[in-house]
């Protein structure tokens, strides 16, 4: 963040500045007291599980002297009383809602910069698509992107606040669980280009239908005009309907059909890299990406369209794609001394499970799928897990499941032809970790995937350990 006075920040937040040091200036904004220091503003967020005001003292002990607090919060009042005579060098910005104050600050801060922003959303592939777009654009322009999966009402504003005058482009991933959330983030980010990857079943428990998921994702284009571009997956049955609504903004499609602006002609896939050929404006172009998967080709095609929107040449785009690096635990290939692990343990939905199993299916040697529960599926939970089981039967030689819902994966896999002896189920992750060595053989390729709450990165760590460590 560029240096900013506490008074200016208070104005941006529409907050009441209670300060004995109005000359204070700051270069960072944090919501984690462990990251707070003398140059940072600590915003006391009230979350589902904790109240950030409980950590005001921790931030203070780390050297922080500027705080955003919620009026009349009990923990805030206790902290003030505890300071007594030490309050002379402290500034508080009092607001009605610290979460909204963070968003307001980021929205106003964004207006200070003349740069182009690409907003990325979708049910599946948001992070990989963001990383592909970043890889392409950063080849020519200094580009900012979210760290890790910072794509919610906290992560997006904090990402925007990382901007400084050196950046030319920002690629911002935007997630949601319900209606109105993408619109809120979009108003903060103000993107010139929007990208929607897919309308799947993630968060269907809350939204109720894929039609409502489409409505939620299309919020990214609210307020778009002839100066804006929306980039969509033309193979998605829901996104494809946007062709017929005659929007006032530009719409560009990528997909397998020739009606798309960038159309896929050919794919040559392996576990570690993929080459593919596209057709654009009547000409054919060949690309390569350093990851596997038909789904990643689609993610890369959206990045090609973004590069073209920035007037990059096909050669510049090609070189940018070759520099792609996936975010941790997203189809990360780990070669141990004994076998290969595909670490895709960050999260899971029906669509991403199928995509990961497609990658496993092209591996050499014995194929092992270690799969856990998928969350937030509501009434669709059992059938979604059974649909994964059907895919497992034709893509894996051995299945190991863990959790409560994943038992349906095994049942369906056996119904569709996987042998009983090749299906193992554990109710608890700890039991799986304790016994995993019994089911793995040298030369295996092992996929590990589940929803975030399952924490299967611990399984990956154990696999690397018993595999003799990572083979550099």
C-alpha positions in Angstrom: 0.0 0.0 0.0 1.2 3.5 -0.7 1.7 5.6 2.4 -1.5 7.0 3.6 -2.5 9.2 6.6 -4.8 7.9 9.3 -7.1 10.9 8.6 -7.4 9.9 4.9 -8.1 6.3 5.8 -10.8 7.4 8.3 -12.4 9.5 5.6 -12.4 6.6 3.1 -14.1 4.4 5.8 -16.6 7.1 6.8 -15.3 6.5 10.3 -14.9 8.6 13.4 -11.2 9.2 14.1 -10.4 9.1 17.8 -6.7 10.0 17.9 -3.9 11.5 19.8 -1.7 11.2 16.7 -3.4 12.4 13.6 -0.1 12.7 11.8 0.3 8.9 11.8 0.8 7.4 8.3 0.6 3.7 7.3 1.8 1.5 4.6 -0.1 -1.7 5.3 -3.5 -3.0 6.4 -3.9 -6.3 8.2 -6.7 -8.3 9.9 -4.3 -10.7 11.6 -2.8 -9.3 14.8 0.3 -11.4 14.3 1.1 -9.4 11.1 0.5 -6.0 12.8 3.4 -3.7 13.4 4.1 0.0 13.8 3.5 0.7 10.1 0.3 -1.2 9.8 -3.4 -0.6 10.4 -5.1 -3.4 12.3 -8.8 -3.9 11.4 -10.7 -5.8 14.1 -12.9 -8.1 12.0 -15.8 -9.9 13.6 -15.9 -13.4 12.0 -18.0 -16.5 12.4 -15.8 -18.0 15.1 -14.0 -15.1 16.7 -14.0 -11.4 17.4 -10.9 -9.5 16.2 -11.3 -7.0 19.0 -10.0 -9.8 21.3 -6.6 -9.4 19.6 -6.2 -5.6 19.9 -3.7 -6.2 22.8 -1.8 -8.7 20.7 -1.5 -6.2 17.8 -0.5 -3.5 20.3 2.3 -5.7 21.7 3.6 -6.1 18.2 4.0 -2.4 17.8 0.7 -1.5 16.1 -0.7 1.9 17.2 -3.6 2.4 14.6 -6.8 0.4 14.9 -10.2 0.1 13.2 -12.8 -0.9 15.7 -16.6 -1.3 15.9 -18.4 1.2 18.1 -19.4 0.0 21.5 -17.7 -3.3 21.2 -17.1 -4.7 24.6 -13.6 -6.1 23.9 -12.6 -2.7 22.4 -13.8 -0.9 25.5 -11.9 -3.3 27.7 -8.8 -2.7 25.7 -9.1 1.1 26.0 -9.5 0.9 29.7 -6.4 -1.4 30.0 -4.2 1.2 28.3 -4.6 4.0 30.9 -1.8 6.5 30.3 -0.4 4.7 27.3 -3.1 5.9 25.0 -1.3 9.0 23.9 0.2 7.6 20.8 -2.8 5.5 19.7 -5.4 6.1 17.0 -8.8 4.4 16.7 -11.1 4.6 13.7 -14.6 3.9 15.1 -17.1 2.4 12.5 -20.4 0.7 12.5 -19.1 -2.5 10.8 -15.4 -3.2 10.4 -16.0 -5.6 7.5 -17.8 -2.9 5.5 -15.1 -0.4 6.5 -12.4 -2.6 5.0 -14.5 -2.8 1.8 -15.0 0.9 1.7 -11.3 1.6 2.1 -10.4 -0.8 -0.7 -13.0 0.7 -3.0 -11.7 4.2 -2.6 -8.1 3.1 -2.7 -8.7 1.3 -6.0 -9.8 4.7 -7.5 -6.3 6.1 -7.0 -4.8 3.9 -9.7 -5.2 4.0 -13.5 -4.8 0.3 -14.3 -6.9 -2.4 -15.8 -8.4 -5.1 -13.6 -9.6 -8.6 -14.6 -12.2 -10.2 -12.3 -12.4 -14.0 -12.3 -15.2 -16.1 -10.9 -16.9 -19.4 -11.6 -17.9 -22.6 -9.8 -14.7 -24.5 -10.7 -11.2 -23.5 -11.8 -11.2 -19.9 -10.5 -7.7 -20.1 -9.0 -6.1 -21.9 -11.9 -7.7 -19.5 -14.4 -6.5 -16.6 -12.3 -3.0 -18.0 -12.3 -3.1 -18.7 -16.1 -4.2 -15.1 -16.8 -1.6 -13.7 -14.4 1.1 -15.8 -16.1 0.1 -14.4 -19.5 -0.2 -10.8 -18.6 2.7 -10.7 -16.2 4.9 -11.7 -19.1 4.4 -8.2 -20.5 2.9 -6.1 -17.7 3.6 -5.8 -14.0 0.6 -7.7 -12.6 -0.9 -8.1 -9.2 -3.0 -11.2 -8.2 -4.6 -12.5 -5.0 -2.3 -14.5 -2.8 -3.4 -18.2 -2.3 -7.2 -18.2 -2.2 -7.8 -14.7 -0.8 -11.0 -14.3 -2.8 -13.7 -13.4 -0.3 -14.9 -10.2 1.4 -11.7 -10.0 3.3 -9.1 -11.3 0.8 -10.2 -9.2 -2.1 -10.0 -5.8 -0.3 -6.7 -6.8 1.2 -5.4 -7.7 -2.3 -6.5 -4.3 -3.7 -4.7 -2.6 -0.8 -1.4 -4.2 -2.1 -1.5 -2.0 -5.2 1.1 0.7 -5.8 2.0 2.9 -8.7 4.2 0.2 -10.3 1.4 -2.1 -11.2 -0.2 -2.0 -14.6 -2.7 -4.8 -14.3 -4.5 -6.7 -11.5 -6.1 -10.2 -11.8 -8.6 -10.6 -9.0 -10.3 -13.9 -8.2 -13.8 -13.4 -6.6 -15.5 -16.2 -4.7 -19.0 -16.4 -3.2 -21.4 -18.5 -1.3 -24.7 -16.6 -2.1 -26.4 -14.0 -4.1 -25.1 -10.4 -3.8 -21.5 -11.3 -2.9 -19.9 -11.1 -6.3 -21.7 -7.8 -6.9 -20.2 -6.5 -3.6 -16.7 -7.6 -4.6 -17.1 -6.3 -8.2 -18.0 -2.8 -6.9 -14.7 -2.8 -4.9 -12.6 -4.1 -7.7 -14.3 -2.3 -10.7 -13.0 -4.7 -13.4 -12.8 -3.8 -17.1 -12.9 -7.5 -17.9 -14.9 -10.3 -16.3 -14.2 -14.0 -16.7 -16.6 -16.8 -15.7 -15.1 -20.3 -15.8 -18.1 -22.6 -15.3 -21.5 -22.9 -13.7 -21.2 -26.0 -11.5 -22.7 -27.3 -8.3 -20.4 -25.6 -5.7 -22.5 -23.8 -3.0 -25.7 -25.3 -4.5 -26.8 -26.2 -0.9 -27.2 -22.5 -0.2 -28.3 -21.3 -3.7 -30.6 -24.2 -4.5 -30.1 -24.5 -8.3 -27.5 -24.0 -11.0 -29.8 -21.2 -12.4 -29.3 -19.3 -9.2 -25.6 -20.0 -9.3 -25.6 -18.5 -12.8 -27.4 -15.4 -11.5 -24.8 -15.1 -8.7 -21.8 -15.4 -11.1 -23.3 -13.0 -13.6 -23.2 -10.3 -11.0 -19.6 -9.7 -12.2 -21.1 -8.0 -15.3 -23.5 -5.7 -13.5 -22.9 -2.1 -14.7 -20.8 -3.3 -17.7 -21.1 -1.2 -20.8 -19.5 -1.0 -24.3 -16.1 -0.5 -22.6 -16.2 -3.8 -20.8 -15.7 -7.4 -21.9 -17.1 -10.6 -20.4 -15.2 -13.8 -21.2 -17.2 -17.0 -20.9 -16.9 -20.8 -21.3 -18.9 -21.5 -24.5 -19.2 -25.2 -23.6 -21.1 -24.5 -20.4 -24.9 -24.9 -21.0 -25.7 -22.0 -18.7 -23.1 -19.5 -19.8 -23.8 -20.3 -23.4 -27.3 -18.7 -23.0 -25.7 -15.3 -22.5 -25.3 -15.3 -26.3 -29.0 -14.6 -26.6 -29.6 -11.8 -24.1 -28.0 -9.1 -26.3 -25.9 -7.4 -23.6 -24.6 -3.9 -24.0 -21.0 -5.1 -23.3 -18.7 -7.2 -25.4 -18.9 -11.0 -24.9 -16.0 -13.3 -25.9 -16.3 -17.1 -25.8 -13.8 -20.0 -25.5 -14.6 -23.6 -26.0 -14.6 -26.6 -28.3 -17.1 -25.5 -30.8 -16.2 -23.3 -33.8 -18.8 -20.7 -32.8 -16.4 -19.6 -30.0 -14.0 -16.8 -30.5 -11.2 -19.1 -29.4 -12.0 -22.7 -30.3 -10.2 -25.9 -29.4 -9.0 -28.0 -32.3 -6.7 -30.6 -30.7 -5.3 -31.7 -27.3 -2.3 -33.9 -26.5 -2.2 -34.7 -22.8 0.2 -36.2 -20.3 0.3 -36.1 -16.5 3.0 -33.3 -16.5 2.2 -31.1 -19.5 -0.4 -30.6 -22.2 -0.1 -29.3 -25.8 -3.1 -28.0 -27.6 -4.2 -26.3 -30.8 -6.7 -23.5 -31.1 -8.4 -21.6 -33.9 -8.7 -17.8 -33.7 -9.8 -15.4 -36.4 -9.4 -18.1 -39.0 -5.9 -19.1 -38.1 -4.5 -22.1 -36.1 -2.1 -21.7 -33.2 -0.3 -24.2 -31.0 0.3 -23.8 -27.3 1.8 -25.8 -24.4 1.1 -25.6 -20.6 3.2 -27.3 -17.9 0.2 -29.1 -16.3 -2.2 -31.8 -17.3 -5.9 -31.9 -17.9 -8.5 -31.0 -20.5 -10.0 -28.6 -18.0 -6.7 -26.7 -17.7 -6.7 -26.2 -21.5 -10.0 -24.3 -21.1 -8.6 -22.3 -18.3 -5.6 -21.4 -20.5 -8.0 -20.4 -23.4 -9.6 -17.8 -21.2 -6.1 -16.4 -20.5 -5.5 -16.3 -24.3 -8.6 -14.2 -24.7 -7.4 -11.9 -21.9 -4.0 -11.5 -23.6 -5.7 -10.6 -26.9 -7.8 -8.0 -25.1 -4.5 -6.5 -24.0 -3.2 -6.6 -27.6 -0.5 -9.2 -26.8 0.9 -11.2 -29.7 0.3 -15.0 -29.9 4.0 -15.5 -29.3 3.9 -13.4 -26.1 0.8 -15.3 -24.9 2.5 -18.6 -25.7 5.6 -17.7 -23.6 3.4 -16.5 -20.8 1.5 -19.8 -20.6 4.8 -21.7 -20.4 5.6 -19.8 -17.2 2.4 -21.0 -15.5 2.8 -22.1 -11.9 -0.2 -23.5 -10.0 -1.1 -22.4 -6.5 -0.1 -25.0 -3.8 -2.3 -28.1 -3.5 -3.9 -27.6 -6.9 -2.9 -30.5 -9.1 0.7 -30.2 -7.7 2.8 -33.1 -9.1 5.1 -34.5 -6.3 7.6 -37.1 -7.4 8.9 -39.2 -4.5 11.6 -41.8 -4.7 8.9 -44.6 -5.0 5.8 -43.1 -6.7 4.1 -39.9 -7.9 1.5 -38.0 -5.9 -1.0 -35.6 -7.5 -1.7 -33.2 -4.7 -5.1 -31.7 -5.5 -6.2 -31.5 -1.8 -7.1 -27.9 -1.6 -10.8 -28.2 -2.4 -13.3 -30.3 -4.3 -16.6 -30.2 -6.1 -18.3 -32.7 -8.5 -16.8 -31.0 -11.5 -13.3 -30.6 -10.1 -13.3 -34.3 -8.9 -14.2 -35.4 -12.4 -11.5 -33.2 -13.9 -8.9 -34.6 -11.5 -9.8 -38.2 -12.2 -9.5 -37.4 -15.9 -5.9 -36.4 -15.2 -5.3 -39.6 -13.1 -6.7 -41.7 -16.0 -3.8 -40.8 -18.3 -1.1 -41.7 -15.8 1.2 -44.6 -16.4 1.3 -47.6 -14.1 -1.2 -48.3 -11.3 -3.6 -45.5 -10.6 -4.8 -44.9 -7.0 -7.5 -42.4 -6.0 -7.6 -41.2 -2.4 -10.8 -39.2 -2.2 -12.6 -37.6 0.7 -16.0 -35.9 1.2 -17.3 -33.0 -0.8 -19.1 -30.4 1.2 -21.9 -27.8 0.7 -23.9 -30.0 -1.7 -27.1 -30.2 0.4 -29.7 -32.5 -1.1 -27.3 -33.2 -4.0 -24.6 -34.7 -1.8 -25.3 -38.4 -2.1 -25.9 -38.3 -5.9 -22.8 -36.1 -6.5 -20.6 -38.6 -4.6 -22.1 -41.5 -6.6 -21.4 -39.7 -9.8 -17.7 -39.5 -8.7 -17.8 -43.2 -8.0 -19.0 -43.9 -11.6 -16.0 -42.0 -12.9 -13.6 -43.7 -10.5 -14.5 -47.1 -11.9 -13.2 -46.2 -15.3 -10.2 -44.0 -14.3 -8.6 -45.8 -11.3 -7.2 -49.2 -10.3 -7.6 -48.7 -6.6 -9.9 -46.4 -4.5 -9.3 -45.3 -1.0 -12.1 -43.1 0.5 -12.3 -41.2 3.8 -15.1 -39.5 5.6 -18.8 -40.0 5.8 -20.2 -39.1 2.3 -17.3 -40.6 0.4 -18.6 -44.1 1.2 -21.1 -43.5 -1.7 -18.1 -43.1 -4.0 -16.9 -46.6 -3.2 -20.4 -48.1 -3.4 -20.9 -46.7 -6.9 -17.4 -47.6 -8.0 -18.0 -51.2 -7.1 -21.4 -51.2 -8.8 -19.7 -50.0 -12.0 -17.0 -52.7 -12.0 -14.2 -51.8 -9.6 -13.4 -55.0 -7.6 -14.4 -55.1 -3.9 -10.7 -55.8 -2.9 -9.7 -52.6 -4.6 -12.0 -50.3 -2.6 -11.0 -49.3 1.0 -12.9 -46.9 3.2 -12.0 -45.1 6.4 -14.3 -43.1 8.6 -11.4 -41.0 10.0 -8.5 -39.4 8.4 -6.2 -40.4 11.3 -6.9 -44.1 10.5 -6.2 -43.6 6.9 -2.9 -42.0 7.6 -2.0 -44.8 10.1 -2.7 -47.5 7.5 -2.0 -45.9 4.1 1.4 -47.7 3.6 -0.5 -51.0 3.3 -2.2 -50.0 0.1 0.5 -48.1 -1.8 3.0 -49.7 -4.2 6.2 -48.5 -5.9 5.4 -47.0 -9.3 1.9 -45.9 -8.4 0.4 -42.5 -9.4 -1.7 -41.4 -6.5 -4.4 -38.7 -6.6 -5.4 -37.0 -3.3 -8.5 -34.8 -3.4 -11.3 -33.7 -1.1 -13.0 -30.5 0.2 -10.9 -28.2 2.2 -12.4 -29.1 5.5 -11.1 -32.7 5.2 -7.5 -31.5 5.5 -6.1 -34.2 3.2 -2.8 -32.4 2.9 -1.8 -34.4 6.0 -2.3 -37.5 3.8 0.0 -36.0 1.2 2.6 -35.3 3.8 2.5 -38.9 5.0 2.7 -40.2 1.4 5.8 -38.1 0.8 7.3 -39.4 4.0 6.8 -43.1 3.3 7.8 -42.5 -0.4 11.3 -41.6 0.7 10.9 -37.9 0.4 10.4 -35.6 -2.6 12.7 -36.6 -5.4 14.2 -33.3 -6.8 
